[in-house]
Amino acid sequence: MMIFKGRNRVTSGFRLAARPSHNGIDLVGDDDKTVHAVAGGTVGFAGVVSKSACGLTWQWGYYVRIDGNDGRKYYYCHLAAGSLLVRAGQRVQAGTALGTMGNTGYSFGAHTHFEVRNAYGTPIDPASYAGVRNAVGTYADTTDKEDSDMKFLKVTSGKCEVFTAPDVNAVDKLYNGGKLTEGVCYPVQAEVGSSGGYSWVRIFVAGVQRYAAVLADRCQLVTLSPGDAFTACVAQGGGTSDAAEGLKAQLEAANARADAEARRADEADKRAAEETQRADRAQAGETKANEQAGEYLRRIESAKAALGGAV
């Protein structure tokens, strides 16, 4: 999953030689300006922090922090004012639109500053999470090719109806009063086509085949990360399908890569802590040596003064 649909252009990487203290990666959407979540979780913050609050996050302008299901925190920064599409406490999935790329905060030109931090709050290389390399360049969104053709119907309104057939008169009143649940993603088995002026899809709802009309103000077709896709399949009783089994394998591989990255980050943190301790010890030694030298000089001056008084 990439932050922007289409081409994602990296303009500044994570702690590269040109900016060794840069804790994130700067991305520009060349084809699409909408910023999408790359992992599911809960919105921990969505807004802007004033400079007077004395926190460094004012530099991020309008930003969204996702507290990921994997324990990491994902930061999407410099979003355009008034463009935020999520709120604190909201559950999101990979692919959820968060806002629009902007130029707010301490920023020079429209882009999105993206950071990932581990459970200890330490910034880690976010490139792989964004689907790009940690190198300046342009990368294409190939999510649809990599994650297979499996699609999901994401419900964005509580008015989205569910049907027993591709017919507006066939509302399935026996399921949830005839409504799909807002915020839930239902596995799409097939795009049925058009009927009665509507575009229909056959979906898996609580283990049963049902239908929905794809209406822009009520739902949308999306692709999900392997982990979120597998969770959605299992939640709707589709966990035994070949597609779900394939997604499960992808999820296990993705988790293995994430765990390996976390171990590497932890090892880097440990090395950094050891280096800091060595530097502190060296500083302490230097301070002690300076104090001893100062005391030695004071004794010499005292001795000179005593000798001078004795003459």
N, C-alpha and C positions, 0 to 999 in steps of 0.2 A: 504494500500500500504506500502510495506517495502522497505528499502534502497537496500538490496541485495535479489536476488532470492534465494530461499532455506533457509538454516539456517542462522540466524542473531545472533551472539554471543555478548552480552553486557559484556564488560570487566571493564567498569567504568561508574557509573551512575551520575545523575544530583544532585549535592550538597548532596551526601550521607555523612555519618559520616567520612568515610576515606578521603574524599576530599570535604570539605564543600564549597570551593570556585570554584568548577568545574562547569562551566555554561552550559555544554553540556553533551552529552552521547557518549561514545566510543563504536564503533561497529566493528566487524570483520565478513566478509562474509566467512563462512566455505565452501560453495559450489560454490559461484560465487563472483568474485572480482569486478564486474562492479557496480558502484554507480548510483542509479536511484533516480530521483526526487520523493518526496512523495506528492507533491502538485504542481498545475499549477501556472504559473506566468511569469514574465519577468526576464531574467538574468541581474542582476545589476552589477555583477563583475565576471570575470573568469580569473584567473591568479595567480601571486605571488607578494608579497610586500617585498622589500628588507629590511633587518634589519637596514640599514643606514637611511631609511625613518623615523625612530623613532616612528613608529606605532606598537602597540602590535600585529597586524594581521600578522606580519612576522612569528610569532610562528605557524600559521596555514599552512605554506608552500603554495603549490598550492591549491587554494580553489575556490568554486563557491558559489555565493550568489544569491538566487532566491528571488525576490521581489514578494511575493505571491499575488494572486488575492484576498485573504482574509485580506490584509493589514499587514500581518506578514512577517518577513524576515527569510529565511531558509539558513543556512550555512552548507556546506559540505567540510570538511577540510582534510589536509594531503594527497591530491590526488597525484598520481604518476606523476612525471615530464613528459611532452609530451603526457599525456593521455587525456587531456581535449577535450570534444566533443562538447562543446557549446561556444558561444561568447556573450559578453555584448550586450544587446538590443534584443536578440533572445527570442521569445516566446516559452515556454515549457509547457508540460502537465505532470500530474502524470505518472510516468513510463518512462519518457525520460531519456536516458543514459547520464550521465554528465561526467564520466571519470572512472578511475580505482583506487581502494583503494591503498594507498601508505604510505610512511614513510617520507614525506618531512616536513620541518619546525622543530619546537621543538617537536619531536615525538620519541618514543622509541618502535619500532616495527610497522609493517604495520597495519593500522586500519583507520577508518574514524571517526573524531570528528564531531558530528552533533549538531547544535544549532538552536533554534527557539527564535525569539525576537518579542515582541508585538509592537504595533504602537508607544509606547513610548521608544523603544529601550531596554526594560528590558528583560533579559533572562527568559524564562518560561520553565517548564518541557517539554522536547521534546519527551519523551518516547511514548506517545500515538500517536504522529504524525508519528513516525517511526514504529508503530505497535508492540511495545514491552513493557515490564514493566520496571519501573525504579529500576531494581535490576539485579545484576550480574547473568547471565544465558544464555541459548541458546533458541531461539524462532524460530518457523518454519513459513515460508511465506505461508499463507493460503488465499492469495488474490483471487485466482481463485474460491475457495469454497465459500468465503464470498460475492463476488461481482456477483455471478451467472456465467453462462456459456457465457454471452454475450461478443463478441469480437469486435474489431475495426481494420480496416485496416489503419495503419499510413503511410502516403506517405512521403518518405524521399528524393525523387528526382523529379524534374520537368519533367522527361522523362516517368513517370508512366502513362500508357495509360488506357483509360476506354473503355469498349466494351458493345455492345448491347446483346451479347451472348458469351458463353465460346468458342470463336473462334478468333484466332489472326487476321483473315481477317475482323472481325466485329467491327473495331474501330468506336466509336461513335463521328464522326466529328462534330455533331451538338452541343455537349456539350464541351465548352471550348477548341475547336480545337482538341478534342480527348484526352485531358490530364487531370489527376487529379491534384489538387492543393497541392503543396509541403507544408508539415507541418500540413495538415488537417487530422483528423481522421474520417473515414467513418464507420457507423454502418454495421456490417456484419450480413446478414440475414441467410446465409448458406454457408458452405464449400462444394462446388460443387463436388470437386474431381479433378482428372487429365484428361487432354485432350490435345492432340497434344504436349505432353511432358511438359506441364505446369500444375501447381496447381491453381485451380480457386476458387474464392469466389464470391457470389452474394452480392452486397452492396447496400445501400440506398444512392443515390446521388441526392440532390435537390428534394427530394420527389418521385424519380423514381427509380425502380429497374434496376441496371446495373451490370456489371461484371468487375473483375480485375484479372490479373494474379499475383500471389504472387512471386515476384522476389527479392532476397536478396539485390540487389543493388538499388532497387527502392521503396520498401515498406516492411512492416512487420506487422504481427498480434500481437496486444497488448490488454491488459485489462486496464481499466481506473478507477480512483476513481469515486464514485457516482456523485460528482459534475461535473467533466470533462465529464463523460459519458452522463449525462443528457444534458449538453451544446452541445455536439457533435450530439446527437440525434435531438435536436431542430433545430440546424443549418442546418441539412440535411432534415428537414421536417418529422422526425420520432418521434416527441414529443407526438403524440397521441397513440402510441403503448403501449401495456401492459408493455413491458420491460421498456419503458421510464417512464411510470407512477410509476413503482416500483422504478426506479432510482430516481425519483423526491421525493418519500417518504424517501428513504435513504439519499438524499441530505438534506432534511429538518431536519432529525434526526441528521445528521453530523453537520449541521450548529448550531442546538440547543446545541449540545455538545461543539462546538467551542466557542459559545457565553458564555456558562457557564464557560468554562475554562478561557476565557478572563476576565469575571467578577471576578473569583477567583484570577487571576493574578493582576487585578487592585486593588482588596482589599488588596492583599499582598503588592503591591507597596505602598498603602496608609499607611498600618501599618508600613512598613519599613521607610517611610518618617516621620511618627509621632515618631517612635523610634529614628530616627536620630535627630529630633528636640529636643526630651527630652535629648538625649546625649549632644547635643550642649549647651542646657540650663545648664545642670549639669556642663559641662566643663567651661562655662562662669562663673557660680557661684563659682566654685573652683578657677578659675583664680582671680576673684575679692577678694575672701577670702585670697588668697596668697598675693595679693597686699596690702590688709589691714593689714595683719600680718607683711609684710615687712615694711610698713609705721610705724607700732607700734614699731617694733624693732629699726628703725632708730630714732624715738623719744626718746626711752630709751637710746640709745647710745649717742644721742645729750645731753640728760639731764646729763648723767654720765660725759661727757666731760666738761659740764658747771660747775658741782659740783667740778670736779677735778681742774679746773682752779681757783676756788674761794678759795681753801684751801691755 
